[in-house]
Amino acid sequence: MEQGDHLSLPPPAEAPGCEPQKLRTVFMIVVSAVALIALIVLAVALGVADPGRRNTTVLQIPRSTCVENLITCPKSWLRFHKNCFYLSTEARTWEGSKSFCASLEATLSKITTKQELDLLKKQVGLFNFWIGLSRKKDSIWRWTDDNVFNSLFIITGGGECAYLDASGVKTASCNQPRRHLCSKAGFCRQKRGGIPHTTYGVERERT
């Protein structure tokens, strides 16, 4: 070899199996990066769809557990505890009154406590109102739901249908036209702006 000539040597040969190992390493890095990006995108998407998801609790209150201060009644009805009462201004027979209350998705009133009786006696004023008690001649008193009257209060008179006035419960012929007292259960609602204050006694729904 002459002076000045350079000797070119071939590159050292790689050990067998080195190239596949490099490919596997690169592949795992790429897969891990893609998985990480996918997780980040999913987290961002969930945050946009429901930004307060982790701090949000949906509370549904069953009707049967609705507390008293969330009970409300239709306009022009009186609320007492969990029941609503409607005092009519028109006069009808007892059967006509029963049908009218049914048209309001209610019944002629069934008075179940002394407190309800005392309240309603104060509300009727100078008028008298059919309630949901009737009997066949010389028979026992029954409510419109066919339950037997439990002698919660005294009924005076010899008629077949009962009405309420300021002094108590009396009876008359069912064919006489009188005002009528309808009742139904109140419904539960969430007042706008938060839970309303507790109300005791009677409340007339505001317009």
C-alpha beads as a LAMMPS data file, in Angstrom:
LAMMPS data file: protein, C-alpha beads

207 atoms
206 bonds

1 atom types
1 bond types

-500.0 500.0 xlo xhi
-500.0 500.0 ylo yhi
-500.0 500.0 zlo zhi

Masses

1 110.0

Atoms # bond

1 1 1 0.000 0.000 0.000
2 1 1 1.388 3.373 -0.940
3 1 1 1.901 6.159 1.614
4 1 1 -1.051 8.520 1.748
5 1 1 -3.578 5.892 0.846
6 1 1 -6.370 5.476 3.463
7 1 1 -7.616 2.168 4.619
8 1 1 -11.413 1.893 4.653
9 1 1 -12.789 -0.624 7.103
10 1 1 -16.321 -1.961 6.944
11 1 1 -18.618 -0.917 9.875
12 1 1 -18.783 -3.398 12.678
13 1 1 -21.590 -5.866 12.294
14 1 1 -24.487 -5.511 14.789
15 1 1 -25.137 -8.329 17.099
16 1 1 -27.897 -10.650 15.940
17 1 1 -31.383 -9.681 17.314
18 1 1 -30.531 -6.028 18.064
19 1 1 -32.719 -4.502 15.316
20 1 1 -36.001 -6.231 16.350
21 1 1 -35.417 -5.137 19.943
22 1 1 -35.101 -1.503 18.840
23 1 1 -38.348 -1.787 16.889
24 1 1 -40.174 -3.214 19.877
25 1 1 -38.949 -0.377 22.090
26 1 1 -40.044 2.271 19.581
27 1 1 -43.427 0.555 19.187
28 1 1 -44.062 0.503 22.954
29 1 1 -43.151 4.194 23.235
30 1 1 -45.573 5.105 20.432
31 1 1 -48.408 3.001 21.922
32 1 1 -47.899 4.542 25.371
33 1 1 -47.934 8.062 23.916
34 1 1 -51.146 7.383 21.966
35 1 1 -52.841 5.917 25.060
36 1 1 -51.831 8.918 27.165
37 1 1 -53.161 11.356 24.563
38 1 1 -56.434 9.412 24.365
39 1 1 -56.866 9.592 28.153
40 1 1 -56.216 13.335 28.164
41 1 1 -58.739 13.916 25.358
42 1 1 -61.366 11.811 27.176
43 1 1 -60.847 13.688 30.440
44 1 1 -61.195 17.048 28.691
45 1 1 -64.350 15.901 26.885
46 1 1 -65.978 14.758 30.128
47 1 1 -65.071 18.014 31.812
48 1 1 -66.707 20.047 29.043
49 1 1 -69.833 17.908 29.004
50 1 1 -70.329 18.170 32.779
51 1 1 -67.859 20.558 34.424
52 1 1 -69.273 19.949 37.896
53 1 1 -69.719 16.228 37.543
54 1 1 -67.648 15.230 40.534
55 1 1 -69.350 17.786 42.766
56 1 1 -72.928 17.286 41.583
57 1 1 -75.464 15.155 43.446
58 1 1 -78.908 14.602 41.947
59 1 1 -81.529 14.293 44.690
60 1 1 -84.986 12.991 43.923
61 1 1 -87.557 13.174 46.728
62 1 1 -90.299 10.526 46.532
63 1 1 -93.795 11.934 46.981
64 1 1 -94.357 9.794 50.074
65 1 1 -91.385 11.386 51.868
66 1 1 -92.025 15.001 50.866
67 1 1 -91.718 17.222 53.931
68 1 1 -94.639 19.434 54.871
69 1 1 -93.042 22.734 53.923
70 1 1 -92.684 21.515 50.316
71 1 1 -96.396 20.668 49.975
72 1 1 -98.395 23.071 47.834
73 1 1 -101.993 23.359 46.647
74 1 1 -103.732 24.737 43.549
75 1 1 -104.687 28.403 43.441
76 1 1 -107.731 29.273 45.622
77 1 1 -107.339 26.126 47.739
78 1 1 -106.488 26.074 51.447
79 1 1 -103.563 24.008 52.688
80 1 1 -103.576 22.341 56.070
81 1 1 -100.570 20.105 56.734
82 1 1 -100.407 17.825 53.665
83 1 1 -104.002 18.248 52.454
84 1 1 -105.725 20.818 50.245
85 1 1 -109.316 22.038 50.714
86 1 1 -111.617 23.883 48.332
87 1 1 -114.700 25.759 49.566
88 1 1 -117.123 26.246 46.701
89 1 1 -119.288 29.297 46.120
90 1 1 -121.931 27.382 44.132
91 1 1 -124.695 25.245 45.638
92 1 1 -125.435 21.704 44.435
93 1 1 -127.069 18.536 45.706
94 1 1 -124.868 16.094 47.563
95 1 1 -124.427 13.907 44.458
96 1 1 -123.838 16.989 42.307
97 1 1 -121.229 18.172 44.789
98 1 1 -119.538 14.787 44.710
99 1 1 -119.332 14.937 40.906
100 1 1 -118.007 18.489 40.975
101 1 1 -115.202 17.543 43.381
102 1 1 -114.330 14.588 41.152
103 1 1 -113.954 17.006 38.220
104 1 1 -111.242 18.741 40.285
105 1 1 -109.511 15.391 40.875
106 1 1 -110.686 15.584 44.488
107 1 1 -113.418 14.147 46.699
108 1 1 -116.028 15.553 49.026
109 1 1 -113.950 16.164 52.110
110 1 1 -113.001 13.355 54.424
111 1 1 -112.211 14.889 57.809
112 1 1 -109.741 12.657 59.626
113 1 1 -108.547 14.694 62.619
114 1 1 -109.980 17.051 65.224
115 1 1 -107.509 19.679 64.040
116 1 1 -108.923 19.556 60.500
117 1 1 -112.464 19.807 61.856
118 1 1 -111.657 22.837 64.023
119 1 1 -109.862 24.564 61.159
120 1 1 -112.676 24.012 58.666
121 1 1 -115.337 25.173 61.134
122 1 1 -113.505 28.503 61.266
123 1 1 -113.306 28.729 57.472
124 1 1 -116.950 28.100 56.541
125 1 1 -118.256 31.318 58.101
126 1 1 -122.041 31.710 57.839
127 1 1 -122.401 29.034 55.155
128 1 1 -122.689 25.274 55.316
129 1 1 -120.919 22.788 53.084
130 1 1 -121.560 19.208 52.061
131 1 1 -118.801 16.826 53.165
132 1 1 -118.094 13.258 52.095
133 1 1 -120.296 11.449 54.633
134 1 1 -123.571 9.746 53.718
135 1 1 -125.692 6.797 54.742
136 1 1 -128.582 4.783 53.508
137 1 1 -131.689 5.054 55.662
138 1 1 -131.045 3.604 59.146
139 1 1 -127.580 2.511 58.009
140 1 1 -124.072 3.343 59.172
141 1 1 -122.213 6.438 58.016
142 1 1 -119.604 5.950 55.321
143 1 1 -117.149 8.205 53.536
144 1 1 -117.108 8.429 49.754
145 1 1 -114.192 5.942 49.701
146 1 1 -116.577 3.446 51.411
147 1 1 -114.679 3.516 54.716
148 1 1 -116.888 3.432 57.801
149 1 1 -117.054 6.635 59.861
150 1 1 -115.113 6.164 63.126
151 1 1 -117.196 8.525 65.297
152 1 1 -114.453 11.148 65.379
153 1 1 -117.123 13.828 65.898
154 1 1 -120.826 14.052 66.679
155 1 1 -123.300 14.099 63.789
156 1 1 -126.696 15.636 64.520
157 1 1 -129.940 15.414 62.547
158 1 1 -131.923 12.724 60.767
159 1 1 -130.834 13.224 57.156
160 1 1 -128.841 10.885 54.936
161 1 1 -126.049 13.296 53.948
162 1 1 -123.724 15.300 56.192
163 1 1 -122.726 18.941 55.978
164 1 1 -120.409 21.181 57.966
165 1 1 -121.176 24.588 59.449
166 1 1 -119.441 26.751 62.036
167 1 1 -120.902 24.749 64.919
168 1 1 -120.161 21.218 63.701
169 1 1 -121.453 18.427 61.457
170 1 1 -125.174 18.095 60.786
171 1 1 -127.358 16.199 58.335
172 1 1 -130.036 16.993 55.779
173 1 1 -131.754 15.556 52.732
174 1 1 -129.181 14.787 50.034
175 1 1 -131.334 16.607 47.459
176 1 1 -130.975 20.005 49.110
177 1 1 -128.585 22.375 47.293
178 1 1 -125.648 23.436 49.434
179 1 1 -122.087 24.579 48.985
180 1 1 -119.515 21.832 49.084
181 1 1 -116.106 21.180 50.565
182 1 1 -113.630 19.290 48.357
183 1 1 -110.278 17.915 49.446
184 1 1 -107.237 16.148 48.030
185 1 1 -103.623 15.509 48.909
186 1 1 -101.201 18.337 48.217
187 1 1 -98.352 17.853 45.768
188 1 1 -94.640 18.214 46.362
189 1 1 -92.588 20.911 44.681
190 1 1 -89.213 22.598 45.016
191 1 1 -89.719 26.329 45.429
192 1 1 -87.617 28.473 43.091
193 1 1 -84.719 30.014 44.958
194 1 1 -84.357 27.241 47.539
195 1 1 -86.399 25.464 50.153
196 1 1 -89.333 27.577 51.369
197 1 1 -89.785 28.352 55.031
198 1 1 -91.852 25.995 57.161
199 1 1 -95.511 26.974 57.420
200 1 1 -97.818 25.725 60.140
201 1 1 -101.587 25.888 60.221
202 1 1 -103.526 26.994 57.178
203 1 1 -102.112 28.696 54.121
204 1 1 -103.923 29.979 51.054
205 1 1 -101.803 29.523 47.936
206 1 1 -100.645 32.905 46.676
207 1 1 -101.405 34.056 43.136

Bonds

1 1 1 2
2 1 2 3
3 1 3 4
4 1 4 5
5 1 5 6
6 1 6 7
7 1 7 8
8 1 8 9
9 1 9 10
10 1 10 11
11 1 11 12
12 1 12 13
13 1 13 14
14 1 14 15
15 1 15 16
16 1 16 17
17 1 17 18
18 1 18 19
19 1 19 20
20 1 20 21
21 1 21 22
22 1 22 23
23 1 23 24
24 1 24 25
25 1 25 26
26 1 26 27
27 1 27 28
28 1 28 29
29 1 29 30
30 1 30 31
31 1 31 32
32 1 32 33
33 1 33 34
34 1 34 35
35 1 35 36
36 1 36 37
37 1 37 38
38 1 38 39
39 1 39 40
40 1 40 41
41 1 41 42
42 1 42 43
43 1 43 44
44 1 44 45
45 1 45 46
46 1 46 47
47 1 47 48
48 1 48 49
49 1 49 50
50 1 50 51
51 1 51 52
52 1 52 53
53 1 53 54
54 1 54 55
55 1 55 56
56 1 56 57
57 1 57 58
58 1 58 59
59 1 59 60
60 1 60 61
61 1 61 62
62 1 62 63
63 1 63 64
64 1 64 65
65 1 65 66
66 1 66 67
67 1 67 68
68 1 68 69
69 1 69 70
70 1 70 71
71 1 71 72
72 1 72 73
73 1 73 74
74 1 74 75
75 1 75 76
76 1 76 77
77 1 77 78
78 1 78 79
79 1 79 80
80 1 80 81
81 1 81 82
82 1 82 83
83 1 83 84
84 1 84 85
85 1 85 86
86 1 86 87
87 1 87 88
88 1 88 89
89 1 89 90
90 1 90 91
91 1 91 92
92 1 92 93
93 1 93 94
94 1 94 95
95 1 95 96
96 1 96 97
97 1 97 98
98 1 98 99
99 1 99 100
100 1 100 101
101 1 101 102
102 1 102 103
103 1 103 104
104 1 104 105
105 1 105 106
106 1 106 107
107 1 107 108
108 1 108 109
109 1 109 110
110 1 110 111
111 1 111 112
112 1 112 113
113 1 113 114
114 1 114 115
115 1 115 116
116 1 116 117
117 1 117 118
118 1 118 119
119 1 119 120
120 1 120 121
121 1 121 122
122 1 122 123
123 1 123 124
124 1 124 125
125 1 125 126
126 1 126 127
127 1 127 128
128 1 128 129
129 1 129 130
130 1 130 131
131 1 131 132
132 1 132 133
133 1 133 134
134 1 134 135
135 1 135 136
136 1 136 137
137 1 137 138
138 1 138 139
139 1 139 140
140 1 140 141
141 1 141 142
142 1 142 143
143 1 143 144
144 1 144 145
145 1 145 146
146 1 146 147
147 1 147 148
148 1 148 149
149 1 149 150
150 1 150 151
151 1 151 152
152 1 152 153
153 1 153 154
154 1 154 155
155 1 155 156
156 1 156 157
157 1 157 158
158 1 158 159
159 1 159 160
160 1 160 161
161 1 161 162
162 1 162 163
163 1 163 164
164 1 164 165
165 1 165 166
166 1 166 167
167 1 167 168
168 1 168 169
169 1 169 170
170 1 170 171
171 1 171 172
172 1 172 173
173 1 173 174
174 1 174 175
175 1 175 176
176 1 176 177
177 1 177 178
178 1 178 179
179 1 179 180
180 1 180 181
181 1 181 182
182 1 182 183
183 1 183 184
184 1 184 185
185 1 185 186
186 1 186 187
187 1 187 188
188 1 188 189
189 1 189 190
190 1 190 191
191 1 191 192
192 1 192 193
193 1 193 194
194 1 194 195
195 1 195 196
196 1 196 197
197 1 197 198
198 1 198 199
199 1 199 200
200 1 200 201
201 1 201 202
202 1 202 203
203 1 203 204
204 1 204 205
205 1 205 206
206 1 206 207
